[in-house]
Amino acid sequence: MATPDPEPRHTPGLDRRGTLPDTGDTPPAEGGISGISHPEPEEVRRAWGRWPAVVIVLAAVAVSVMLIGMIVALSA
């Protein structure tokens, strides 16, 4: 990106006095578009149902029982 020329005669958009006019070539400070460009997906109400939680708890209990059984069998 080139630095602007400080010479007022070469600066685009200035009036004869070397100042910016009221309505000039300067871009607006912000974009004129508000909002989002595409619709957002619906928010998930619940991440987990009842059955996946029950299956996970049962699997954890089963693994715990097997590990305890292996410890008891090895220590006997």
C-alpha positions as CSV (number, residue, x, y, z in Angstrom):
1,M,0.0,0.0,0.0
2,A,1.4,3.3,-1.0
3,T,1.5,6.2,1.4
4,P,-0.7,9.2,0.4
5,D,1.0,12.1,-1.3
6,P,1.0,15.0,1.2
7,E,0.9,17.5,-1.7
8,P,-2.7,18.9,-1.8
9,R,-2.6,19.3,-5.6
10,H,-2.2,15.5,-6.0
11,T,-4.6,14.4,-3.3
12,P,-7.9,13.3,-4.8
13,G,-11.2,14.6,-3.4
14,L,-10.1,17.9,-2.1
15,D,-11.6,21.2,-3.2
16,R,-9.7,24.3,-4.3
17,R,-8.8,25.3,-0.8
18,G,-7.2,21.9,-0.1
19,T,-9.9,20.8,2.3
20,L,-12.5,18.0,2.1
21,P,-15.9,19.2,0.9
22,D,-19.0,18.4,2.9
23,T,-20.0,15.6,0.6
24,G,-16.8,14.2,-0.8
25,D,-15.0,11.1,-2.0
26,T,-14.3,9.8,1.5
27,P,-15.9,6.4,2.3
28,P,-18.4,6.1,5.1
29,A,-17.0,5.0,8.5
30,E,-19.1,1.9,8.7
31,G,-20.7,-0.5,6.3
32,G,-24.3,0.1,5.3
33,I,-25.4,-3.5,5.7
34,S,-26.7,-4.6,9.1
35,G,-27.7,-8.0,10.3
36,I,-26.4,-11.4,9.2
37,S,-25.9,-12.6,5.7
38,H,-27.6,-16.0,6.1
39,P,-30.1,-17.5,8.6
40,E,-28.6,-19.1,11.7
41,P,-29.4,-22.7,12.5
42,E,-31.9,-23.3,15.3
43,E,-30.4,-23.6,18.7
44,V,-30.2,-27.1,20.2
45,R,-32.5,-27.2,23.2
46,R,-31.1,-30.3,24.9
47,A,-27.7,-31.8,24.2
48,W,-28.4,-35.2,25.9
49,G,-31.5,-37.2,26.1
50,R,-32.3,-39.6,28.9
51,W,-31.2,-42.8,27.1
52,P,-27.7,-41.9,26.1
53,A,-27.0,-40.8,29.7
54,V,-28.4,-44.2,31.0
55,V,-26.2,-46.1,28.5
56,I,-23.1,-44.2,29.5
57,V,-23.7,-44.7,33.2
58,L,-24.4,-48.4,32.8
59,A,-21.2,-48.8,30.7
60,A,-19.2,-47.0,33.4
61,V,-20.7,-49.2,36.1
62,A,-19.9,-52.4,34.1
63,V,-16.3,-51.3,33.6
64,S,-15.9,-50.5,37.3
65,V,-17.3,-53.9,38.3
66,M,-15.0,-55.7,35.9
67,L,-11.9,-53.7,37.2
68,I,-12.8,-54.4,40.8
69,G,-13.3,-58.1,40.0
70,M,-9.9,-58.3,38.3
71,I,-8.3,-56.6,41.3
72,V,-10.0,-59.1,43.7
73,A,-9.0,-62.0,41.5
74,L,-5.3,-61.0,41.3
75,S,-5.0,-60.3,45.1
76,A,-6.5,-63.7,46.0
